[in-house]
Amino acid sequence: MNEILIKAKDLRYRMIAKKGIVDNIFLIIWAIYYSYMFLGTTMISDKWLVLPYRLSMIIGAIIVVYRIITLEKNDVWNFILMCFMAVATGGFLLFRHLKIYFIMAVMIVAAKDVKFDRIVKLTLIIGTLIMTVAFIGSQIGIVEDLVYFHRGANRHSLGISYTTDCAAHVFYLAAGYFLIKKGQLKAIEYIFFICLTILLYYLTRARNNAICLVLLIFATVIYQFFIKSLFTNESGTNVRYVLGGVFILFFLSCILIAIVLMITYKNDGGIISYVDSKFLGNRIGMGNTAYIEHGLELFGSDIPQMGYGRTTTAPEWYFCLDSSYMLVLLERGILIFIMMIAMTLKIMIKGIKNNIYLTGIMALIALQCLVEHHWMELAYNFFLLATFAAINCEINFGKKSQNV
């Protein structure tokens, strides 16, 4: 028995020694997965990537086994969260016969201990390349540019499946770029992103994402010139925790607001119903209808939905749960809803310890998800990979930078 244990420990140590190789393999399969999922949101065919995508999922599952075997004793909370993710997404696969979220969980766990900066840099390269190809293709006629006439203006999708999806991609990629720059941009970069935001809104008329981009730029200016200097020594720790606590409360407040409005909504001509119909596209009303008709289920309900994506032909009926919190809770169920909250909180708490700017970005994503449905779509919200990935310190607090 002792000999077997010794051999098992020796095997584990040898596996840990191969971590760098495994991390590189993960980045390769992430590149394939992200490319496939991103292309699925464009008007470009993704059929040529189906086989590599399926092979990458097999390799991803093998990497997950490796991550579990090499878990340290102090990784107990990580292990508990991994188990809960397996139950939530595995149950969804079993009862709803959809494997997309189980595969998503595999990718998130497989990213454990990989430097998040490396993941984001690779993601930015791929995402920017696909967006550029889609945009150029849509302007020269080889990729369809869906054009909608709404609110007195033409709205362009620019080669993406819908106008707001196009703007959402820009927002998440911009947030990733700002994170890589550690909230330290040059004047020319600020000018570029301000012009990009104006142009994006002019072409897509996507108000929510334009507002989020403006907030991202404004918050980064405040962070760079007024807040970051507070964290250059240990005395800034209290400030970090207070600011991080505010961000977390904001995230939880977004969820609470969405749920309360969904449950209590009444189409009575009051201020809530007026704002919903005038500015929110009846998002609250549709969420309330879905709640009344389907209720809350452990693994969600099959809610028929029809939107405007991929075609300019108006559907016979329109029903779409755009709010991420309403969508996940009603359509994907209580367990996955709790899983998403736990993952987001874990990222934000890690950010408080090592990179408060990341926590701020997650709070901004929380706002974006209040009226859009990209919370658990890795093609957009690749920040979910930070759940188990290694996050670099953005400030050296008088000691060596570390990963968590």
C-alpha positions as CSV (number, residue, x, y, z in Angstrom):
1,M,0.0,0.0,0.0
2,N,2.8,2.4,0.9
3,E,4.5,1.7,-2.4
4,I,1.3,2.5,-4.3
5,L,0.9,5.8,-2.4
6,I,4.6,6.7,-3.1
7,K,4.1,6.0,-6.8
8,A,0.9,8.1,-6.8
9,K,2.6,11.0,-5.2
10,D,5.5,10.7,-7.5
11,L,3.1,10.7,-10.5
12,R,1.3,13.8,-9.1
13,Y,4.6,15.7,-8.7
14,R,5.6,14.8,-12.2
15,M,2.3,16.1,-13.5
16,I,2.7,19.3,-11.6
17,A,6.1,19.7,-13.2
18,K,4.3,19.7,-16.6
19,K,2.1,22.6,-15.7
20,G,3.6,25.0,-18.3
21,I,3.0,22.5,-21.1
22,V,-0.6,22.0,-19.9
23,D,-1.2,25.8,-19.7
24,N,0.0,26.2,-23.3
25,I,-2.3,23.4,-24.5
26,F,-5.2,25.1,-22.8
27,L,-4.5,28.3,-24.6
28,I,-4.6,26.4,-27.9
29,I,-8.0,24.8,-27.2
30,W,-9.3,28.1,-25.8
31,A,-8.3,29.8,-29.1
32,I,-10.3,27.1,-31.0
33,Y,-13.3,27.3,-28.6
34,Y,-13.4,31.1,-28.6
35,S,-13.0,31.3,-32.3
36,Y,-15.9,28.8,-32.9
37,M,-18.2,30.5,-30.3
38,F,-17.4,34.0,-31.6
39,L,-18.0,33.0,-35.2
40,G,-21.4,31.7,-34.1
41,T,-22.3,35.3,-33.2
42,T,-21.4,36.6,-36.7
43,M,-22.8,36.2,-40.2
44,I,-19.7,34.2,-41.1
45,S,-19.9,30.4,-41.4
46,D,-18.4,28.4,-38.5
47,K,-18.8,24.9,-40.0
48,W,-15.1,24.5,-40.8
49,L,-14.3,24.8,-37.1
50,V,-16.8,22.1,-35.9
51,L,-14.3,19.2,-35.9
52,P,-11.4,21.2,-34.2
53,Y,-14.0,22.5,-31.7
54,R,-15.1,18.9,-30.8
55,L,-11.5,17.7,-30.4
56,S,-10.7,20.7,-28.3
57,M,-13.5,19.8,-25.9
58,I,-12.1,16.3,-25.4
59,I,-8.7,17.8,-24.6
60,G,-10.3,20.3,-22.3
61,A,-12.0,17.5,-20.4
62,I,-8.6,15.8,-20.0
63,I,-7.1,19.0,-18.7
64,V,-9.9,19.3,-16.1
65,V,-8.9,15.9,-14.8
66,Y,-5.3,17.1,-14.6
67,R,-6.4,20.2,-12.7
68,I,-8.4,18.2,-10.2
69,I,-5.5,15.7,-9.6
70,T,-3.0,18.5,-9.0
71,L,-5.3,20.5,-6.7
72,E,-3.5,21.6,-3.5
73,K,-4.9,20.9,0.0
74,N,-5.8,24.6,0.4
75,D,-7.8,24.5,-2.7
76,V,-10.8,23.1,-0.9
77,W,-13.1,26.1,-1.8
78,N,-12.1,25.8,-5.4
79,F,-12.9,22.1,-5.3
80,I,-16.3,22.8,-3.7
81,L,-17.2,25.3,-6.4
82,M,-16.0,22.9,-9.2
83,C,-18.3,20.2,-7.7
84,F,-21.2,22.6,-7.6
85,M,-20.5,23.6,-11.2
86,A,-20.5,19.9,-12.2
87,V,-23.8,19.3,-10.5
88,A,-25.5,22.5,-11.9
89,T,-24.3,22.1,-15.5
90,G,-24.4,18.3,-15.4
91,G,-28.0,18.4,-14.2
92,F,-28.9,20.9,-16.9
93,L,-27.3,18.5,-19.5
94,L,-29.2,15.5,-18.0
95,F,-32.7,17.1,-17.7
96,R,-32.6,19.7,-20.5
97,H,-30.4,17.8,-22.9
98,L,-28.2,20.8,-23.6
99,K,-24.4,20.4,-23.3
100,I,-23.3,24.0,-24.0
101,Y,-23.1,25.0,-20.3
102,F,-21.4,21.9,-19.3
103,I,-18.7,22.6,-21.9
104,M,-18.5,26.2,-20.7
105,A,-17.8,24.8,-17.2
106,V,-15.1,22.6,-18.6
107,M,-13.4,25.5,-20.2
108,I,-13.6,27.6,-17.0
109,V,-12.1,24.8,-14.8
110,A,-9.5,24.0,-17.4
111,A,-8.3,27.6,-17.2
112,K,-7.3,27.1,-13.5
113,D,-3.9,28.6,-12.7
114,V,-3.3,29.9,-16.2
115,K,-2.2,33.5,-16.1
116,F,-5.3,35.5,-16.9
117,D,-3.3,38.1,-18.7
118,R,-2.2,35.5,-21.3
119,I,-5.8,34.4,-21.8
120,V,-7.0,38.0,-22.3
121,K,-4.2,38.9,-24.7
122,L,-5.0,35.8,-26.9
123,T,-8.7,36.6,-26.7
124,L,-8.1,40.2,-27.8
125,I,-6.1,39.1,-30.8
126,I,-8.7,36.5,-32.0
127,G,-11.8,38.7,-31.2
128,T,-10.3,41.8,-32.8
129,L,-9.3,39.8,-35.9
130,I,-12.8,38.2,-36.3
131,M,-14.5,41.6,-35.7
132,T,-12.2,43.2,-38.4
133,V,-12.9,40.5,-40.9
134,A,-16.7,40.7,-40.2
135,F,-16.7,44.5,-40.6
136,I,-14.6,44.6,-43.8
137,G,-16.6,41.7,-45.2
138,S,-19.9,43.4,-44.4
139,Q,-18.7,46.6,-46.2
140,I,-17.5,44.8,-49.4
141,G,-20.5,42.5,-49.6
142,I,-19.1,39.1,-48.8
143,V,-20.6,39.1,-45.3
144,E,-24.2,40.3,-44.7
145,D,-24.6,43.6,-42.9
146,L,-28.0,43.5,-41.4
147,V,-29.6,46.9,-41.4
148,Y,-32.6,47.8,-39.3
149,F,-34.5,51.1,-39.3
150,H,-35.4,52.0,-35.8
151,R,-35.8,55.3,-33.8
152,G,-35.5,57.3,-37.0
153,A,-32.1,55.9,-38.0
154,N,-30.5,52.9,-39.7
155,R,-28.8,50.4,-37.3
156,H,-26.0,48.3,-38.7
157,S,-24.9,44.9,-37.4
158,L,-21.5,45.2,-39.3
159,G,-21.3,41.5,-40.0
160,I,-22.4,40.4,-36.5
161,S,-25.8,38.7,-35.9
162,Y,-27.4,41.8,-34.5
163,T,-26.6,45.4,-33.7
164,T,-26.5,45.2,-29.9
165,D,-24.4,42.0,-30.2
166,C,-21.9,43.9,-32.3
167,A,-21.7,46.7,-29.7
168,A,-21.5,44.1,-26.9
169,H,-18.4,42.5,-28.5
170,V,-16.7,45.9,-28.7
171,F,-17.5,46.6,-25.0
172,Y,-16.1,43.3,-23.7
173,L,-13.0,43.5,-25.9
174,A,-12.4,47.1,-24.9
175,A,-12.7,46.1,-21.2
176,G,-10.2,43.3,-21.8
177,Y,-7.8,45.8,-23.5
178,F,-8.2,48.2,-20.6
179,L,-7.4,45.4,-18.1
180,I,-4.3,44.4,-20.0
181,K,-3.2,48.1,-19.9
182,K,-3.8,47.9,-16.1
183,G,-6.1,51.0,-16.3
184,Q,-3.1,53.0,-17.5
185,L,-3.9,54.4,-21.0
186,K,-2.2,57.1,-23.0
187,A,-4.0,60.2,-24.3
188,I,-4.1,58.8,-27.9
189,E,-5.7,55.6,-26.6
190,Y,-8.4,57.5,-24.8
191,I,-9.1,59.6,-28.0
192,F,-9.3,56.4,-30.0
193,F,-11.8,54.7,-27.7
194,I,-13.9,57.9,-27.4
195,C,-14.1,58.1,-31.2
196,L,-14.8,54.4,-31.4
197,T,-17.7,54.7,-28.9
198,I,-19.2,57.6,-30.9
199,L,-18.9,55.8,-34.2
200,L,-20.2,52.6,-32.7
201,Y,-23.3,54.3,-31.4
202,Y,-23.8,56.1,-34.7
203,L,-23.8,52.9,-36.6
204,T,-25.5,50.5,-34.2
205,R,-27.6,52.8,-32.0
206,A,-26.9,50.4,-29.1
207,R,-27.5,52.7,-26.2
208,N,-26.7,50.3,-23.3
209,N,-23.3,49.3,-24.7
210,A,-22.4,52.9,-25.6
211,I,-23.2,54.0,-22.1
212,C,-21.1,51.1,-20.7
213,L,-18.2,52.2,-22.9
214,V,-18.5,55.8,-21.7
215,L,-18.5,54.6,-18.1
216,L,-15.5,52.3,-18.8
217,I,-13.5,55.3,-20.2
218,F,-14.6,57.7,-17.5
219,A,-14.0,55.2,-14.6
220,T,-10.5,54.4,-16.0
221,V,-9.6,58.1,-16.1
222,I,-10.7,58.4,-12.4
223,Y,-8.8,55.2,-11.6
224,Q,-5.6,56.2,-13.4
225,F,-5.3,59.8,-12.2
226,F,-7.0,59.8,-8.8
227,I,-7.4,56.3,-7.3
228,K,-4.5,54.1,-8.4
229,S,-2.0,56.3,-6.4
230,L,-3.8,55.3,-3.2
231,F,-2.7,51.7,-3.7
232,T,1.0,52.2,-3.9
233,N,1.6,51.2,-0.3
234,E,0.0,48.9,2.3
235,S,-2.1,51.8,3.7
236,G,-4.3,51.6,0.6
237,T,-5.6,48.2,1.6
238,N,-8.6,49.6,3.5
239,V,-9.5,51.7,0.4
240,R,-9.3,48.7,-1.8
241,Y,-11.7,46.7,0.5
242,V,-14.1,49.6,0.7
243,L,-14.1,50.1,-3.0
244,G,-14.3,46.4,-3.7
245,G,-17.3,46.1,-1.3
246,V,-19.1,48.9,-3.1
247,F,-18.5,47.0,-6.4
248,I,-19.8,43.8,-5.0
249,L,-22.9,45.5,-3.5
250,F,-23.6,47.1,-6.9
251,F,-23.4,43.6,-8.6
252,L,-25.8,42.1,-6.0
253,S,-28.1,45.2,-6.3
254,C,-28.3,44.7,-10.1
255,I,-29.5,41.1,-9.5
256,L,-32.0,42.2,-6.8
257,I,-33.4,45.0,-8.9
258,A,-33.9,42.6,-11.9
259,I,-35.7,40.0,-9.8
260,V,-37.9,42.4,-7.8
261,L,-39.0,44.2,-11.0
262,M,-39.6,40.8,-12.7
263,I,-41.8,39.6,-9.9
264,T,-43.7,42.8,-9.0
265,Y,-44.1,44.3,-12.5
266,K,-47.6,45.5,-13.4
267,N,-48.6,46.9,-16.8
268,D,-50.7,49.6,-15.2
269,G,-49.3,52.7,-17.0
270,G,-47.2,53.6,-13.9
271,I,-43.6,54.9,-14.0
272,I,-42.1,51.4,-14.2
273,S,-44.2,50.2,-17.1
274,Y,-43.6,53.6,-18.8
275,V,-39.8,53.3,-18.5
276,D,-40.0,49.7,-19.6
277,S,-41.9,50.4,-22.7
278,K,-40.1,53.7,-23.6
279,F,-36.5,52.9,-22.8
280,L,-36.1,49.1,-22.0
281,G,-38.0,47.5,-24.9
282,N,-40.5,45.8,-22.6
283,R,-37.7,43.7,-21.0
284,I,-39.3,43.8,-17.6
285,G,-42.8,43.0,-18.9
286,M,-41.5,40.0,-20.9
287,G,-39.6,38.8,-17.8
288,N,-42.7,39.0,-15.7
289,T,-44.7,37.1,-18.4
290,A,-42.2,34.3,-18.4
291,Y,-42.1,34.2,-14.6
292,I,-45.9,33.9,-14.4
293,E,-46.2,31.3,-17.1
294,H,-43.1,29.2,-16.2
295,G,-42.2,30.0,-12.6
296,L,-38.8,29.1,-11.1
297,E,-37.4,25.6,-11.7
298,L,-34.2,23.9,-10.4
299,F,-33.0,23.4,-14.0
300,G,-35.1,26.1,-15.7
301,S,-37.9,25.9,-18.2
302,D,-37.9,25.7,-22.0
303,I,-39.2,29.2,-22.8
304,P,-40.0,29.8,-26.5
305,Q,-38.2,33.0,-27.6
306,M,-38.0,34.9,-30.9
307,G,-35.8,37.9,-31.6
308,Y,-34.5,39.9,-34.5
309,G,-31.1,38.3,-34.9
310,R,-29.7,37.0,-38.2
311,T,-32.5,38.5,-40.3
312,T,-34.1,41.8,-41.0
313,T,-37.5,40.2,-41.5
314,A,-39.8,41.1,-38.6
315,P,-40.8,37.9,-36.8
316,E,-44.5,37.0,-36.5
317,W,-44.2,37.4,-32.7
318,Y,-41.4,38.8,-30.6
319,F,-40.5,37.5,-27.1
320,C,-36.9,37.7,-25.8
321,L,-35.5,37.6,-22.3
322,D,-32.7,40.2,-22.8
323,S,-31.9,40.7,-19.1
324,S,-29.2,38.2,-18.2
325,Y,-30.5,37.8,-14.6
326,M,-34.1,37.1,-15.7
327,L,-32.9,34.8,-18.5
328,V,-30.5,32.7,-16.4
329,L,-32.9,32.4,-13.5
330,L,-36.0,31.4,-15.5
331,E,-34.6,29.6,-18.6
332,R,-31.4,28.0,-17.1
333,G,-32.6,27.4,-13.6
334,I,-31.9,28.2,-9.9
335,L,-28.7,26.0,-9.7
336,I,-27.0,27.6,-12.7
337,F,-28.1,31.1,-11.4
338,I,-26.5,30.4,-8.0
339,M,-23.4,29.1,-9.8
340,M,-23.1,32.3,-11.9
341,I,-23.4,34.4,-8.8
342,A,-20.8,32.4,-7.0
343,M,-18.4,32.5,-9.9
344,T,-18.8,36.3,-10.3
345,L,-18.3,36.9,-6.6
346,K,-15.2,34.8,-6.6
347,I,-13.7,36.8,-9.4
348,M,-14.6,40.1,-7.7
349,I,-13.1,39.0,-4.4
350,K,-9.9,37.8,-6.1
351,G,-9.8,41.2,-7.7
352,I,-10.1,43.0,-4.4
353,K,-7.0,41.1,-3.2
354,N,-4.9,41.5,-6.3
355,N,-6.5,43.7,-9.0
356,I,-9.2,46.1,-7.9
357,Y,-9.5,47.2,-11.6
358,L,-10.8,43.8,-12.5
359,T,-13.4,44.0,-9.7
360,G,-14.5,47.3,-11.2
361,I,-14.8,45.8,-14.7
362,M,-17.0,43.0,-13.3
363,A,-19.3,45.7,-11.7
364,L,-19.6,47.3,-15.1
365,I,-20.4,44.0,-16.7
366,A,-23.1,43.6,-14.0
367,L,-24.7,46.8,-15.3
368,Q,-24.4,45.7,-18.9
369,C,-26.0,42.3,-18.1
370,L,-29.0,44.1,-16.4
371,V,-30.5,44.7,-19.8
372,E,-28.5,42.3,-22.1
373,H,-28.1,38.5,-22.1
374,H,-24.4,37.9,-22.4
375,W,-23.6,37.1,-18.7
376,M,-22.8,33.4,-19.3
377,E,-21.7,33.5,-22.9
378,L,-17.9,33.1,-23.2
379,A,-17.9,34.5,-26.7
380,Y,-18.6,37.8,-25.0
381,N,-17.9,37.5,-21.2
382,F,-14.6,35.8,-21.4
383,F,-13.9,37.3,-17.9
384,L,-15.6,34.2,-16.4
385,L,-12.3,32.4,-17.1
386,A,-10.9,34.4,-14.2
387,T,-12.8,32.2,-11.8
388,F,-9.9,29.9,-11.4
389,A,-7.2,31.5,-13.5
390,A,-4.2,33.3,-12.0
391,I,-4.7,37.0,-11.6
392,N,-1.7,39.3,-11.5
393,C,-1.3,42.1,-9.0
394,E,-1.7,45.4,-10.7
395,I,0.4,47.2,-8.0
396,N,3.5,46.1,-6.2
397,F,2.7,46.6,-2.6
398,G,6.3,46.6,-1.4
399,K,6.6,42.9,-2.1
400,K,6.8,40.6,-5.1
401,S,3.8,40.4,-7.4
402,Q,1.8,37.3,-7.0
403,N,-1.0,35.3,-8.6
404,V,-4.2,34.1,-7.0
